[in-house]
Amino acid sequence: MHQALQIPSLLRSIFRHLRLDEDKQGCINAALTCRAFRDPAEDELWRELDCGLVPLFKLISNFKEGTGSSSGIYFVRGAVTPVDVERMKLFSRRVRVLTYAERSKLGGLVDSSAAVTIAPALQGQFLFPNLKTLRCDLQGDSNAILPLCISPGLKTLDIATYYCAAIESTWAEGVSYFVQTLADANIQLFHLRLDIPCTLTLLNGVQSSFSQLRSLQISLGPDSERMVDISFLRALTEFNHLDDLSLQFNFFDAFPALGVENHPKLTFKQVLQLQITCPLDDVLTFLAITSFPSLAYFYFDFILPLSLETSYQYDWKRLLETIHDMSSPSIVRGVSLDPWRTAWSQNEGRYDMFRMTNPGVAFEDLSELLLRFKLEEFICPFPLFRSLTMDDLKSITNAWEKIRVLYLFTAEPNTVGLDALHHIASTLPCIFNLSMSVNASFGEMNDTPARFGQSLKVLTLRFYRYNEDISLVSRLAYHVDALFPNINICYEMDECWEDNDDDGTAFTQLVRIIQKARERERNQKTAGGRALETYQVYEYPSEQIPPLGSF
């Protein structure tokens, strides 16, 4: 045993298998057990710093919390000594993933003045020499922290402003300077996500400095009047490793010289996943002059008009035709159409109003184009279709046999009945997330065991003509539980398209009660304490038992 403790690679391999999210204290105890365990345990404890920089900066002797109105905010009172720096570097060299969210006060906030004080004490050395991933949720002047996070091995940079009602221009300028610093140091990023309004200078820096990118997400801002330069898009086509591209731009008027119809195609050969956020007319312009021969997943977050009182025709048929033209339909596996919303913008009311008032289109208007795809994901959290018949549903399940995520909301009550649930559980072996409208006034709740259904984990239903009679609610809850025994999340959408996910409705509460009652039956514990899921068992009549070797 003593000789084994002298093999650092063995110890590090052992500690890498610890689940710190489940038993962090166990790793701490191991670090204190003996000298041989200390280094590998500390390597794992500091590998991912997910609560900001306060735990690290507390190693500075005069790093103190403010008082009064500054409570929860930390400052450096005086100078940072060389001893402080060496103590920090002893642990910061272990950090591979750093997540900094100023909005989170679990570990406290670092005042920008502290970052300014610490930077010169490093004397040009990297504070995080082995950092691979940096995630920042900016707010206020927290971008002052960014220069401390420069690392020669940085591969993933994710900067966002999730919880801000307004975005200051100085934030984007600070991020732009930081990214340019990385470019000047010839640090090649593999994954870059800038979920803030980027400056055109920043875009130019990205296209000229990070040609090794695998994934890229950038934005000019949802309400920006600036247009993306065609040269930027052309430069991205030369990124030979780019397989995930997300753009939030305005594209109209971006090609005024030649016109869309005369513009040469921009071909993104390697892109597998494309996400676009812009108005519908703009995405049609963009897709008309681009080609994505390897595209597998297309996600479109369409920005709604400023006023929904003005009639606007959403030409979904033309969009599907354009997707067919710019991709290979046989390899497209996912399509998402989603009204855009974010914490940046005050468009939550528009989003809700759109879902309530959108009239939908006839299924037959889109079915021919839509069912050419062999989809595994179809995400559409609003009533795309006006109505849906059982024959329509059968054509969908026949075309999308491997569908995992399926949204089928309708604008009118003329939709499939309760028997649709049994049909889905009998025909879709991979279904994981199902959201759909159901007319509760007709359709038999078939008690015959369904062939599939065990894979479903998330179920969202929007009922029409549903009187919440206790007898119907009870039968429906037992029916859903029998068809989909392994669901973890069950929502019922109300008439305002709100998920009743806090207290739930009578239906969802009863489903949970039934699941709890059958917990002993369905979630028997193994020796390791892990729950077993329910699977359908088939019994063959004796005369129909297949010959040995046919399984």
Protein Blocks (a to p, Z undefined) as FASTA:
>chain_A
ZZmmmmmklmmmmmmmpcfklmmmlmmmmmmmpmmlmmmmmmmmmmpccebjmlmmmmpm
klccdehjlgoiacdehjddfklmmmmmmmmmmpmbdcddfklcknopadfklmmmmmmm
nnopafblmbfbdcdddehjllmmmmmmgcfkbcbdcdddfkbcbdcfklmmmmmmmmmm
mmmnopacfbdcddbdcdfklmmmmmmmmmmbfbdcddebjkbcbdcdfklmmmmmmmmk
bcbdcddddfehklmmnopmlpccdddfklmbdcddddfklmmmmmmmgccfkbfbdcdd
ddddfblkbccdddfklmmmmmmmmmcfklpcbdcddddddfkbccllmmmmmmmmmnbj
afklmmmmmmmpccfbdcdfbcfbfbdcfklmmmmmmmmmmbfbdcdddfbfbbcdfklm
mmmmmmmmkbmbdcddddfkgccddfbdcfbhmlpmbdcdddehiehiaklmmmmmmmmm
mmmmmbfbdcdddfkopacfknopfklmmmmmmmmmmmmmmmcccfkopacddddddddd
fklgccehiZZ
